[in-house]
Amino acid sequence: MNLTNVDLNLLVALEALLRERNVTRAGRLVGLSQPAMSATLARLRALFEDPLLARVGREYRLTPRANELVEPLRSALEAVERTLQRSAPFDPATAKRRFRIAVSDHLMVVVLPPLVQHLREVAPGIQLHVRQVTPEISKDLNARRVDLSLQPSGLLPDVATQDLFVDRWVCEQLCSLPHASFSLGRTSLAERYLEPHLSQPLNVAVTCQSFTSLPFLVRGTQMVTLVQHTLAARVQGEAEVRLLEPPVPITRLMIAMCWSSACTTDPAHTWLRQTVADIAKQHGKLPPLDPVE
């Protein structure tokens, strides 16, 4: 393939198609309508002599040839981006860009609302797509499917990380009562943190996969729950719960943001990280708790 015969804009469109595996979504990323993106896909198929995207049921999947293109294409485009970034300063007031952020459940309440409000005021052209952190987050960051993740520190050794603030766990009422607890598996969070310090197993009556739901699940019951202090302090009034220090020592929780090291020198990404750090520092402050009874 002779590079002089290739429109480099096609490669940008190809990267979006390989990333999104959807013609409409890929078109939005590169500013093309669905018909225009379909025409671009047809040109790419002719260029590579391969279908690239194959329909399986209701979705598209990458062909073997397309899978081979993912990493080298991404590396090539990132090299071009880094070259251009040296001469293209970032102005948040006029910039048009879409960032994809993955956020742990409780940080959607603690950090996201003030971040969104701040962006509306200083960077109205910046668009956020927010999703929850999943077990695939490390792969998504390195594949540039996600720009930034906010979550507990120390979980992703293969990406760039910056600690933001320290959170801690708090209890509602007394630890001897039935528990509602966060759980993504067989062992609940309360069991993991509290049982090693107790003489008998906890009575875990309810588990769920949402930290933000827990204070409301225990409202009006005799249950207790273990949640992050920053979250509990924000919903205490609405949930009508009382916050107490845990009756046993529990390691505090460091919150961090993580990203692909390939994005570190991107001026827009650098600005976003600094903005998130400033917001987190301001809104991650912990109010005082009632003493343990």
Backbone as CSV, one residue per row, in Angstrom:
resi,resn,N_x,N_y,N_z,CA_x,CA_y,CA_z,C_x,C_y,C_z
1,MET,0.853,-1.196,0.000,0.000,0.000,0.000,0.887,1.244,0.000
2,ASN,0.682,2.127,-0.956,1.463,3.352,-1.079,0.807,4.448,-0.251
3,LEU,1.556,4.980,0.736,0.982,5.969,1.643,0.551,7.236,0.922
4,THR,1.221,7.572,-0.182,0.854,8.787,-0.908,-0.530,8.688,-1.532
5,ASN,-1.053,7.466,-1.647,-2.376,7.276,-2.223,-3.465,7.158,-1.161
6,VAL,-3.095,7.357,0.114,-4.034,7.167,1.216,-4.399,8.515,1.828
7,ASP,-5.688,8.765,1.969,-6.188,9.929,2.704,-6.052,9.624,4.199
8,LEU,-5.197,10.365,4.910,-4.953,10.065,6.321,-6.198,10.243,7.174
9,ASN,-7.168,11.017,6.686,-8.429,11.128,7.419,-9.146,9.782,7.487
10,LEU,-8.883,8.935,6.492,-9.476,7.596,6.525,-8.974,6.803,7.726
11,LEU,-7.723,7.008,8.087,-7.165,6.265,9.216,-7.771,6.735,10.533
12,VAL,-8.067,8.025,10.630,-8.753,8.533,11.818,-10.138,7.898,11.931
13,ALA,-10.841,7.825,10.792,-12.158,7.194,10.783,-12.060,5.706,11.098
14,LEU,-11.014,5.070,10.580,-10.833,3.641,10.847,-10.609,3.391,12.330
15,GLU,-9.795,4.231,12.975,-9.559,4.054,14.409,-10.858,4.170,15.190
16,ALA,-11.702,5.126,14.808,-12.989,5.289,15.484,-13.883,4.071,15.258
17,LEU,-13.880,3.536,14.051,-14.688,2.349,13.751,-14.207,1.134,14.534
18,LEU,-12.905,0.957,14.613,-12.368,-0.191,15.343,-12.626,-0.056,16.837
19,ARG,-12.634,1.176,17.317,-12.867,1.411,18.743,-14.338,1.228,19.105
20,GLU,-15.227,1.817,18.321,-16.647,1.820,18.652,-17.393,0.603,18.121
21,ARG,-16.899,0.040,17.033,-17.564,-1.109,16.386,-19.022,-0.789,16.059
22,ASN,-19.233,0.456,15.688,-20.573,0.934,15.370,-20.424,2.142,14.454
23,VAL,-21.076,2.106,13.295,-20.900,3.151,12.294,-21.411,4.497,12.800
24,THR,-22.575,4.508,13.429,-23.166,5.767,13.893,-22.320,6.417,14.980
25,ARG,-21.909,5.625,15.992,-21.106,6.186,17.088,-19.741,6.645,16.584
26,ALA,-19.137,5.869,15.689,-17.847,6.259,15.133,-17.978,7.559,14.349
27,GLY,-19.083,7.705,13.623,-19.314,8.937,12.879,-19.380,10.151,13.781
28,ARG,-20.040,9.995,14.928,-20.131,11.108,15.879,-18.748,11.527,16.367
29,LEU,-17.870,10.545,16.600,-16.532,10.850,17.096,-15.735,11.686,16.110
30,VAL,-15.910,11.432,14.810,-15.097,12.129,13.802,-15.881,13.206,13.066
31,GLY,-17.130,13.434,13.486,-17.908,14.504,12.892,-18.521,14.181,11.547
32,LEU,-18.860,12.915,11.306,-19.481,12.505,10.047,-20.883,11.968,10.306
33,SER,-21.779,12.180,9.343,-23.116,11.617,9.432,-23.047,10.105,9.225
34,GLN,-24.145,9.418,9.551,-24.167,7.965,9.378,-23.951,7.555,7.915
35,PRO,-24.602,8.199,6.929,-24.343,7.831,5.528,-22.892,8.088,5.120
36,ALA,-22.331,9.227,5.575,-20.943,9.530,5.222,-19.989,8.520,5.842
37,MET,-20.273,8.093,7.088,-19.408,7.109,7.733,-19.542,5.752,7.057
38,SER,-20.736,5.409,6.603,-20.922,4.153,5.877,-20.119,4.164,4.588
39,ALA,-20.113,5.325,3.900,-19.322,5.442,2.674,-17.827,5.329,2.976
40,THR,-17.414,5.894,4.112,-16.012,5.802,4.521,-15.633,4.360,4.819
41,LEU,-16.521,3.635,5.479,-16.257,2.219,5.756,-16.105,1.442,4.458
42,ALA,-16.931,1.757,3.464,-16.814,1.082,2.169,-15.452,1.351,1.535
43,ARG,-14.957,2.597,1.625,-13.639,2.931,1.089,-12.538,2.179,1.837
44,LEU,-12.685,2.075,3.163,-11.687,1.360,3.959,-11.673,-0.134,3.620
45,ARG,-12.844,-0.686,3.418,-12.906,-2.103,3.045,-12.212,-2.354,1.722
46,ALA,-12.398,-1.435,0.784,-11.723,-1.576,-0.512,-10.218,-1.385,-0.362
47,LEU,-9.811,-0.427,0.478,-8.395,-0.150,0.675,-7.668,-1.334,1.280
48,PHE,-8.287,-1.971,2.303,-7.644,-3.081,3.004,-8.042,-4.442,2.453
49,GLU,-8.978,-4.431,1.495,-9.452,-5.688,0.897,-9.926,-6.657,1.973
50,ASP,-10.711,-6.098,2.901,-11.197,-6.879,4.033,-12.464,-6.211,4.547
51,PRO,-13.465,-6.997,5.049,-14.700,-6.385,5.583,-14.473,-5.514,6.813
52,LEU,-13.414,-5.774,7.590,-13.054,-5.031,8.808,-14.089,-5.180,9.921
53,LEU,-15.355,-4.885,9.659,-16.445,-5.093,10.612,-17.414,-6.094,10.021
54,ALA,-17.692,-7.149,10.773,-18.620,-8.182,10.315,-19.810,-8.250,11.254
55,ARG,-21.012,-8.213,10.706,-22.211,-8.255,11.534,-22.430,-9.662,12.088
56,VAL,-22.619,-9.748,13.408,-22.946,-10.995,14.092,-24.159,-10.714,14.946
57,GLY,-25.319,-11.202,14.527,-26.557,-10.876,15.217,-26.873,-9.404,15.058
58,ARG,-27.006,-8.703,16.185,-27.341,-7.279,16.156,-26.123,-6.376,16.305
59,GLU,-24.938,-6.940,16.373,-23.756,-6.121,16.584,-22.687,-6.437,15.558
60,TYR,-21.687,-5.555,15.479,-20.543,-5.769,14.610,-19.362,-6.269,15.426
61,ARG,-18.584,-7.148,14.820,-17.344,-7.623,15.435,-16.198,-7.409,14.470
62,LEU,-14.992,-7.237,15.020,-13.821,-7.027,14.190,-13.396,-8.318,13.522
63,THR,-13.004,-8.210,12.268,-12.437,-9.356,11.575,-11.013,-9.583,12.087
64,PRO,-10.417,-10.748,11.820,-9.017,-10.956,12.229,-8.080,-9.876,11.701
65,ARG,-8.287,-9.455,10.457,-7.445,-8.393,9.890,-7.627,-7.085,10.670
66,ALA,-8.861,-6.760,11.025,-9.119,-5.543,11.789,-8.449,-5.610,13.155
67,ASN,-8.492,-6.760,13.812,-7.827,-6.914,15.110,-6.329,-6.667,15.004
68,GLU,-5.739,-7.072,13.888,-4.305,-6.851,13.678,-3.974,-5.363,13.532
69,LEU,-4.955,-4.582,13.082,-4.725,-3.158,12.828,-4.862,-2.291,14.077
70,VAL,-5.551,-2.789,15.106,-5.918,-1.946,16.245,-4.708,-1.289,16.884
71,GLU,-3.734,-2.052,17.347,-2.603,-1.493,18.083,-1.684,-0.644,17.211
72,PRO,-1.232,-1.135,16.032,-0.347,-0.276,15.224,-1.019,1.006,14.756
73,LEU,-2.312,0.939,14.458,-3.016,2.147,14.036,-3.094,3.146,15.177
74,ARG,-3.410,2.668,16.377,-3.502,3.561,17.527,-2.148,4.201,17.817
75,SER,-1.087,3.411,17.756,0.250,3.948,18.021,0.624,5.014,17.005
76,ALA,0.288,4.766,15.737,0.620,5.725,14.689,-0.130,7.035,14.874
77,LEU,-1.407,6.966,15.179,-2.198,8.181,15.358,-1.780,8.933,16.612
78,GLU,-1.409,8.205,17.670,-0.941,8.873,18.884,0.361,9.619,18.606
79,ALA,1.234,9.042,17.778,2.478,9.726,17.430,2.187,11.016,16.672
80,VAL,1.214,10.973,15.768,0.833,12.174,15.035,0.244,13.210,15.991
81,GLU,-0.610,12.759,16.920,-1.210,13.671,17.892,-0.146,14.362,18.730
82,ARG,0.839,13.597,19.201,1.884,14.190,20.037,2.683,15.239,19.265
83,THR,2.917,14.976,17.984,3.635,15.929,17.153,2.853,17.230,17.000
84,LEU,1.548,17.119,16.776,0.718,18.304,16.589,0.488,19.052,17.884
85,GLN,0.439,18.314,19.013,0.154,18.956,20.297,1.234,19.951,20.689
86,ARG,2.448,19.762,20.220,3.525,20.676,20.587,3.298,22.097,20.063
87,SER,2.486,22.208,19.014,2.255,23.525,18.435,0.798,23.962,18.523
88,ALA,-0.026,23.210,19.259,-1.454,23.518,19.344,-1.859,23.682,20.802
89,PRO,-1.796,24.889,21.354,-2.198,25.101,22.749,-3.676,24.820,22.946
90,PHE,-4.016,24.423,24.166,-5.402,24.070,24.479,-6.082,25.227,25.190
91,ASP,-7.206,25.661,24.667,-8.000,26.730,25.264,-9.350,26.156,25.671
92,PRO,-9.584,25.899,26.954,-10.846,25.271,27.374,-12.073,26.095,27.026
93,ALA,-11.938,27.409,26.955,-13.096,28.260,26.689,-13.642,28.069,25.278
94,THR,-12.782,27.653,24.342,-13.210,27.505,22.950,-13.104,26.072,22.436
95,ALA,-12.504,25.182,23.218,-12.244,23.822,22.745,-13.532,23.026,22.566
96,LYS,-13.523,22.137,21.570,-14.600,21.178,21.337,-13.988,19.783,21.457
97,ARG,-14.360,19.085,22.507,-13.780,17.749,22.707,-14.687,16.923,23.587
98,ARG,-14.637,15.621,23.393,-15.440,14.673,24.180,-14.503,13.790,24.989
99,PHE,-14.690,13.802,26.303,-13.914,12.944,27.187,-14.801,11.843,27.750
100,ARG,-14.244,10.649,27.834,-14.956,9.510,28.412,-14.333,9.196,29.772
101,ILE,-15.152,9.267,30.827,-14.673,9.081,32.195,-15.405,7.910,32.838
102,ALA,-14.629,6.991,33.418,-15.200,5.891,34.204,-15.052,6.249,35.682
103,VAL,-16.106,6.062,36.447,-16.135,6.540,37.835,-16.696,5.462,38.756
104,SER,-16.038,5.257,39.876,-16.602,4.380,40.901,-17.933,4.936,41.388
105,ASP,-18.784,4.053,41.814,-20.171,4.379,42.169,-20.290,5.619,43.049
106,HIS,-19.603,5.640,44.181,-19.820,6.744,45.115,-19.228,8.056,44.605
107,LEU,-18.224,7.998,43.710,-17.627,9.224,43.190,-18.539,9.928,42.192
108,MET,-19.542,9.223,41.677,-20.534,9.894,40.841,-21.319,10.929,41.644
109,VAL,-21.406,10.722,42.948,-22.090,11.672,43.817,-21.124,12.721,44.356
110,VAL,-19.886,12.321,44.619,-18.944,13.202,45.302,-18.244,14.162,44.340
111,VAL,-17.755,13.650,43.204,-16.904,14.437,42.313,-17.606,14.886,41.040
112,LEU,-18.442,14.026,40.451,-19.009,14.332,39.138,-19.894,15.574,39.102
113,PRO,-20.840,15.773,40.045,-21.685,16.971,39.946,-20.902,18.284,39.947
114,PRO,-19.959,18.500,40.887,-19.197,19.758,40.820,-18.308,19.849,39.586
115,LEU,-17.823,18.706,39.085,-17.014,18.730,37.873,-17.848,19.166,36.677
116,VAL,-19.041,18.607,36.536,-19.921,18.976,35.427,-20.283,20.456,35.506
117,GLN,-20.608,20.929,36.699,-20.952,22.341,36.864,-19.784,23.238,36.469
118,HIS,-18.570,22.857,36.873,-17.391,23.653,36.540,-17.158,23.679,35.030
119,LEU,-17.307,22.551,34.371,-17.095,22.502,32.922,-18.108,23.355,32.184
120,ARG,-19.352,23.366,32.668,-20.367,24.204,32.006,-19.982,25.680,32.073
121,GLU,-19.283,26.045,33.145,-18.932,27.451,33.342,-17.680,27.858,32.567
122,VAL,-16.665,26.992,32.542,-15.377,27.406,31.959,-15.058,26.740,30.626
123,ALA,-15.728,25.640,30.302,-15.425,24.917,29.065,-16.713,24.348,28.480
124,PRO,-17.604,25.208,27.983,-18.912,24.734,27.505,-18.850,23.819,26.298
125,GLY,-17.733,23.821,25.594,-17.607,22.935,24.439,-17.094,21.549,24.777
126,ILE,-16.763,21.314,26.048,-16.282,19.993,26.473,-17.469,19.115,26.819
127,GLN,-17.512,17.938,26.226,-18.589,16.978,26.483,-18.031,15.800,27.276
128,LEU,-18.777,15.359,28.282,-18.387,14.199,29.085,-19.312,13.022,28.791
129,HIS,-18.712,11.860,28.652,-19.483,10.615,28.649,-19.048,9.836,29.887
130,VAL,-19.969,9.608,30.803,-19.654,9.007,32.101,-20.203,7.586,32.163
131,ARG,-19.391,6.677,32.671,-19.804,5.287,32.877,-19.168,4.782,34.158
132,GLN,-19.645,3.655,34.639,-19.085,3.080,35.855,-17.802,2.309,35.542
133,VAL,-16.923,2.256,36.527,-15.709,1.455,36.412,-16.085,-0.027,36.361
134,THR,-15.459,-0.765,35.459,-15.685,-2.202,35.330,-14.358,-2.932,35.476
135,PRO,-14.370,-4.268,35.592,-13.103,-5.014,35.665,-12.215,-4.843,34.440
136,GLU,-12.782,-4.356,33.326,-12.010,-4.175,32.098,-11.393,-2.783,31.988
137,ILE,-11.416,-1.994,33.062,-11.034,-0.594,32.958,-9.584,-0.419,32.530
138,SER,-8.678,-1.275,32.966,-7.277,-1.130,32.570,-7.125,-1.275,31.059
139,LYS,-7.779,-2.278,30.488,-7.730,-2.467,29.040,-8.373,-1.289,28.319
140,ASP,-9.477,-0.787,28.867,-10.177,0.329,28.226,-9.326,1.595,28.237
141,LEU,-8.587,1.827,29.319,-7.714,2.998,29.376,-6.581,2.881,28.358
142,ASN,-5.931,1.741,28.330,-4.807,1.572,27.418,-5.245,1.526,25.956
143,ALA,-6.500,1.119,25.721,-7.031,1.101,24.364,-7.652,2.440,23.977
144,ARG,-7.607,3.418,24.893,-8.164,4.754,24.663,-9.673,4.735,24.468
145,ARG,-10.343,3.688,24.963,-11.808,3.684,24.964,-12.331,4.513,26.140
146,VAL,-11.481,4.735,27.128,-11.779,5.591,28.270,-10.595,6.525,28.457
147,ASP,-10.861,7.811,28.697,-9.791,8.789,28.862,-9.268,8.858,30.285
148,LEU,-10.153,8.651,31.261,-9.775,8.843,32.663,-10.692,8.000,33.533
149,SER,-10.152,7.415,34.589,-10.988,6.705,35.558,-10.716,7.252,36.952
150,LEU,-11.761,7.299,37.769,-11.665,7.734,39.161,-12.093,6.564,40.024
151,GLN,-11.211,6.103,40.906,-11.464,4.883,41.661,-10.453,4.741,42.781
152,PRO,-10.594,3.715,43.638,-9.597,3.500,44.675,-8.204,3.303,44.096
153,SER,-7.212,3.824,44.784,-5.831,3.760,44.321,-5.253,2.351,44.459
154,GLY,-4.231,2.078,43.667,-3.471,0.843,43.802,-4.020,-0.362,43.074
155,LEU,-5.073,-0.195,42.278,-5.699,-1.340,41.617,-5.209,-1.545,40.194
156,LEU,-4.606,-0.518,39.580,-4.213,-0.592,38.174,-2.720,-0.291,38.039
157,PRO,-1.861,-1.309,38.090,-0.417,-1.058,38.056,0.130,-0.690,36.681
158,ASP,-0.643,-0.908,35.611,-0.107,-0.716,34.259,-0.566,0.568,33.597
159,VAL,-1.061,1.536,34.380,-1.465,2.824,33.834,-0.900,3.936,34.712
160,ALA,-0.946,5.166,34.186,-0.511,6.313,34.972,-1.557,6.629,36.041
161,THR,-1.098,7.053,37.214,-1.995,7.267,38.361,-1.590,8.506,39.142
162,GLN,-2.585,9.215,39.643,-2.355,10.327,40.568,-3.361,10.240,41.698
163,ASP,-2.875,10.201,42.942,-3.771,10.179,44.091,-4.463,11.534,44.240
164,LEU,-5.745,11.498,44.622,-6.548,12.710,44.712,-6.862,13.105,46.149
165,PHE,-7.451,12.200,46.918,-7.777,12.507,48.305,-8.008,11.214,49.066
166,VAL,-7.983,11.332,50.387,-8.196,10.181,51.260,-9.639,10.175,51.745
167,ASP,-10.314,9.062,51.557,-11.659,8.867,52.091,-11.556,7.868,53.235
168,ARG,-12.654,7.593,53.914,-12.650,6.585,54.965,-14.034,5.969,55.055
169,TRP,-14.087,4.843,55.702,-15.350,4.127,55.854,-16.055,4.588,57.116
170,VAL,-17.375,4.683,57.053,-18.166,5.018,58.233,-19.329,4.048,58.350
171,CYS,-19.879,3.962,59.557,-21.024,3.080,59.824,-22.247,3.917,60.181
172,GLU,-23.398,3.370,59.882,-24.644,3.909,60.404,-25.097,3.037,61.564
173,GLN,-25.311,3.640,62.713,-25.790,2.966,63.930,-24.714,2.066,64.524
174,LEU,-25.034,0.809,64.839,-24.122,-0.067,65.569,-23.742,-1.283,64.738
175,CYS,-22.510,-1.739,64.907,-22.010,-2.816,64.056,-22.609,-4.176,64.406
176,SER,-23.298,-4.288,65.516,-23.860,-5.583,65.919,-25.194,-5.865,65.234
177,LEU,-25.787,-4.881,64.549,-27.101,-5.063,63.922,-26.967,-5.680,62.537
178,PRO,-28.080,-6.137,61.945,-28.029,-6.685,60.581,-27.467,-5.662,59.596
179,HIS,-26.740,-6.174,58.601,-26.038,-5.308,57.663,-26.673,-5.301,56.274
180,ALA,-26.600,-4.135,55.644,-26.740,-4.023,54.190,-25.351,-3.694,53.678
181,SER,-24.892,-4.374,52.634,-23.495,-4.233,52.253,-23.314,-4.257,50.745
182,PHE,-22.280,-3.544,50.278,-21.881,-3.580,48.874,-21.223,-4.920,48.587
183,SER,-21.530,-5.500,47.425,-20.930,-6.784,47.067,-20.942,-6.969,45.565
184,LEU,-19.816,-7.411,45.013,-19.739,-7.808,43.609,-19.457,-9.302,43.478
185,GLY,-19.431,-9.990,44.592,-19.146,-11.422,44.560,-19.762,-12.111,45.759
186,ARG,-19.141,-13.174,46.203,-19.696,-13.948,47.312,-19.457,-13.282,48.663
187,THR,-18.384,-12.499,48.770,-18.058,-11.859,50.037,-18.413,-10.389,49.962
188,SER,-19.168,-9.913,50.958,-19.568,-8.509,50.964,-18.435,-7.636,51.482
189,LEU,-18.535,-6.341,51.217,-17.532,-5.391,51.680,-17.439,-5.385,53.203
190,ALA,-18.592,-5.413,53.876,-18.585,-5.393,55.339,-17.870,-6.613,55.901
191,GLU,-18.122,-7.777,55.322,-17.454,-8.986,55.788,-15.941,-8.897,55.590
192,ARG,-15.540,-8.338,54.442,-14.118,-8.246,54.126,-13.389,-7.330,55.107
193,TYR,-14.009,-6.201,55.477,-13.338,-5.216,56.318,-13.551,-5.445,57.814
194,LEU,-14.740,-5.915,58.190,-15.075,-5.955,59.614,-14.858,-7.316,60.264
195,GLU,-15.190,-8.404,59.570,-15.164,-9.720,60.216,-13.802,-10.116,60.770
196,PRO,-12.670,-9.745,60.115,-11.377,-10.120,60.708,-11.167,-9.568,62.108
197,HIS,-11.924,-8.527,62.481,-11.759,-7.911,63.801,-12.828,-8.358,64.794
198,LEU,-13.769,-9.207,64.365,-14.892,-9.576,65.210,-14.808,-11.036,65.624
199,SER,-15.482,-11.370,66.715,-15.441,-12.739,67.249,-16.489,-13.645,66.615
200,GLN,-17.438,-13.077,65.877,-18.464,-13.880,65.232,-18.814,-13.285,63.871
201,PRO,-19.374,-14.094,62.971,-19.702,-13.585,61.634,-20.748,-12.483,61.685
202,LEU,-20.714,-11.616,60.708,-21.718,-10.562,60.595,-23.038,-11.121,60.086
203,ASN,-24.086,-10.446,60.433,-25.407,-10.796,59.922,-25.693,-9.911,58.707
204,VAL,-25.272,-10.355,57.513,-25.463,-9.586,56.285,-26.830,-9.944,55.712
205,ALA,-27.773,-9.030,55.846,-29.150,-9.294,55.430,-29.410,-8.912,53.983
206,VAL,-28.711,-7.892,53.467,-28.945,-7.391,52.119,-27.604,-7.041,51.487
207,THR,-27.416,-7.408,50.207,-26.258,-6.942,49.446,-26.743,-6.283,48.161
208,CYS,-25.975,-5.325,47.678,-26.299,-4.701,46.391,-25.009,-4.232,45.747
209,GLN,-25.088,-3.808,44.474,-23.911,-3.394,43.733,-23.831,-1.876,43.574
210,SER,-24.465,-1.146,44.472,-24.452,0.309,44.392,-24.212,0.902,45.771
211,PHE,-23.074,1.594,45.938,-22.813,2.258,47.205,-23.856,3.337,47.492
212,THR,-24.274,4.056,46.460,-25.198,5.163,46.675,-26.566,4.692,47.150
213,SER,-26.897,3.427,46.936,-28.185,2.895,47.384,-28.178,2.492,48.851
214,LEU,-27.005,2.186,49.393,-26.945,1.594,50.731,-27.545,2.467,51.832
215,PRO,-27.226,3.766,51.910,-27.832,4.561,52.993,-29.354,4.583,52.932
216,PHE,-29.913,4.505,51.720,-31.369,4.534,51.588,-31.993,3.167,51.880
217,LEU,-31.212,2.099,51.684,-31.715,0.767,52.015,-31.876,0.576,53.518
218,VAL,-31.016,1.216,54.312,-31.092,1.014,55.766,-32.048,2.002,56.432
219,ARG,-32.526,3.005,55.704,-33.427,4.003,56.289,-34.702,3.345,56.809
220,GLY,-35.065,3.650,58.033,-36.282,3.123,58.626,-36.186,1.678,59.074
221,THR,-34.965,1.104,59.063,-34.782,-0.281,59.498,-33.803,-0.305,60.668
222,GLN,-33.546,-1.497,61.172,-32.531,-1.677,62.205,-31.197,-2.106,61.604
223,MET,-31.082,-2.042,60.277,-29.838,-2.447,59.628,-28.790,-1.342,59.717
224,VAL,-27.541,-1.738,59.523,-26.425,-0.800,59.424,-25.709,-1.067,58.103
225,THR,-24.843,-0.146,57.723,-24.081,-0.333,56.490,-22.737,0.360,56.608
226,LEU,-21.805,-0.064,55.767,-20.460,0.499,55.723,-20.307,1.209,54.380
227,VAL,-20.109,2.536,54.427,-20.000,3.315,53.191,-18.878,4.337,53.319
228,GLN,-18.533,4.951,52.189,-17.509,5.992,52.188,-18.034,7.254,52.875
229,HIS,-17.156,7.884,53.641,-17.541,9.069,54.400,-17.997,10.206,53.484
230,THR,-17.276,10.429,52.372,-17.642,11.534,51.483,-19.033,11.342,50.895
231,LEU,-19.392,10.106,50.589,-20.729,9.821,50.070,-21.775,9.977,51.159
232,ALA,-21.535,9.338,52.316,-22.525,9.352,53.391,-22.837,10.771,53.850
233,ALA,-21.815,11.625,53.891,-22.031,12.992,54.350,-22.948,13.763,53.407
234,ARG,-22.944,13.412,52.125,-23.759,14.130,51.154,-25.205,13.656,51.110
235,VAL,-25.447,12.421,51.521,-26.816,11.904,51.446,-27.425,11.691,52.827
236,GLN,-26.710,12.069,53.878,-27.171,11.796,55.241,-28.550,12.373,55.498
237,GLY,-28.774,13.614,55.073,-30.062,14.238,55.327,-31.200,13.544,54.609
238,GLU,-31.027,13.269,53.319,-32.076,12.619,52.547,-32.328,11.186,53.015
239,ALA,-31.246,10.481,53.382,-31.399,9.088,53.812,-31.818,8.967,55.270
240,GLU,-31.705,10.060,56.021,-32.091,10.082,57.432,-31.354,9.007,58.230
241,VAL,-30.017,9.053,58.141,-29.184,8.090,58.859,-28.188,8.851,59.718
242,ARG,-27.630,8.155,60.661,-26.614,8.714,61.552,-25.266,8.096,61.205
243,LEU,-24.222,8.916,61.147,-22.895,8.454,60.758,-22.008,8.301,61.981
244,LEU,-21.330,7.155,62.048,-20.418,6.874,63.156,-19.121,6.296,62.621
245,GLU,-18.048,6.521,63.377,-16.796,5.838,63.078,-17.001,4.329,63.246
246,PRO,-16.376,3.492,62.421,-16.451,2.045,62.650,-15.880,1.696,64.018
247,PRO,-16.430,0.683,64.679,-15.960,0.316,66.016,-14.631,-0.433,66.000
248,VAL,-14.127,-0.752,64.815,-12.826,-1.406,64.685,-12.002,-0.612,63.673
249,PRO,-10.664,-0.681,63.743,-9.831,0.089,62.811,-9.938,-0.457,61.386
250,ILE,-10.189,0.431,60.435,-10.285,0.066,59.022,-9.363,0.977,58.224
251,THR,-8.603,0.390,57.313,-7.694,1.171,56.486,-8.454,2.235,55.706
252,ARG,-7.912,3.437,55.691,-8.542,4.503,54.922,-8.404,4.237,53.429
253,LEU,-9.220,4.925,52.672,-9.360,4.657,51.244,-8.774,5.812,50.434
254,MET,-7.698,5.541,49.678,-7.112,6.564,48.815,-7.820,6.540,47.460
255,ILE,-8.329,7.683,47.044,-8.992,7.811,45.754,-7.998,8.372,44.744
256,ALA,-7.966,7.792,43.552,-6.999,8.194,42.534,-7.675,8.344,41.187
257,MET,-7.006,9.045,40.282,-7.425,9.033,38.881,-6.346,8.319,38.083
258,CYS,-6.787,7.596,37.061,-5.887,6.771,36.261,-6.106,7.059,34.780
259,TRP,-5.041,6.933,34.006,-5.144,7.189,32.572,-4.017,6.465,31.849
260,SER,-4.149,6.360,30.539,-3.089,5.778,29.725,-1.911,6.735,29.677
261,SER,-0.704,6.212,29.846,0.483,7.068,29.810,0.648,7.750,28.456
262,ALA,0.008,7.205,27.413,0.078,7.839,26.098,-0.600,9.198,26.079
263,CYS,-1.471,9.464,27.054,-2.203,10.732,27.113,-1.523,11.777,27.989
264,THR,-0.431,11.409,28.626,0.147,12.271,29.652,0.521,13.651,29.132
265,THR,1.042,13.735,27.911,1.495,15.023,27.390,0.443,15.747,26.562
266,ASP,-0.725,15.166,26.394,-1.807,15.813,25.649,-2.273,17.039,26.429
267,PRO,-2.181,18.258,25.867,-2.571,19.463,26.620,-4.011,19.421,27.122
268,ALA,-4.937,18.929,26.301,-6.336,18.854,26.731,-6.496,17.874,27.875
269,HIS,-5.828,16.732,27.783,-5.906,15.718,28.834,-5.249,16.233,30.114
270,THR,-4.134,16.935,29.954,-3.459,17.526,31.120,-4.380,18.514,31.823
271,TRP,-5.058,19.344,31.047,-5.999,20.302,31.621,-7.125,19.581,32.355
272,LEU,-7.666,18.518,31.756,-8.740,17.768,32.404,-8.271,17.178,33.723
273,ARG,-7.097,16.593,33.746,-6.587,15.982,34.976,-6.404,17.030,36.073
274,GLN,-5.876,18.187,35.716,-5.688,19.234,36.713,-7.032,19.730,37.236
275,THR,-8.006,19.828,36.335,-9.348,20.259,36.742,-9.971,19.254,37.700
276,VAL,-9.864,17.967,37.363,-10.408,16.925,38.234,-9.703,16.944,39.584
277,ALA,-8.380,17.118,39.578,-7.633,17.148,40.839,-8.077,18.309,41.719
278,ASP,-8.291,19.477,41.112,-8.729,20.633,41.887,-10.128,20.415,42.469
279,ILE,-11.031,19.858,41.656,-12.391,19.593,42.124,-12.371,18.559,43.245
280,ALA,-11.602,17.498,43.066,-11.547,16.436,44.070,-10.965,16.941,45.380
281,LYS,-9.944,17.789,45.302,-9.340,18.333,46.519,-10.352,19.158,47.296
282,GLN,-11.165,19.904,46.575,-12.146,20.770,47.226,-13.311,19.993,47.798
283,HIS,-13.794,18.996,47.054,-15.011,18.294,47.450,-14.737,16.956,48.151
284,GLY,-13.480,16.608,48.331,-13.154,15.387,49.050,-12.881,15.606,50.521
285,LYS,-13.159,16.824,51.014,-12.944,17.119,52.436,-13.964,16.368,53.286
286,LEU,-13.515,15.892,54.445,-14.357,15.052,55.296,-14.890,15.837,56.485
287,PRO,-16.215,15.912,56.653,-16.793,16.565,57.837,-16.610,15.682,59.065
288,PRO,-16.737,16.243,60.277,-16.546,15.445,61.496,-17.664,14.422,61.677
289,LEU,-17.347,13.334,62.400,-18.302,12.265,62.676,-18.723,12.297,64.137
290,ASP,-19.877,11.667,64.408,-20.278,11.468,65.789,-19.345,10.448,66.431
291,PRO,-19.089,10.536,67.746,-18.234,9.544,68.411,-18.908,8.183,68.464
292,VAL,-18.105,7.149,68.546,-18.631,5.787,68.668,-19.305,5.618,70.017
293,GLU,-20.479,4.958,70.013,-21.197,4.746,71.275,-21.047,3.306,71.738
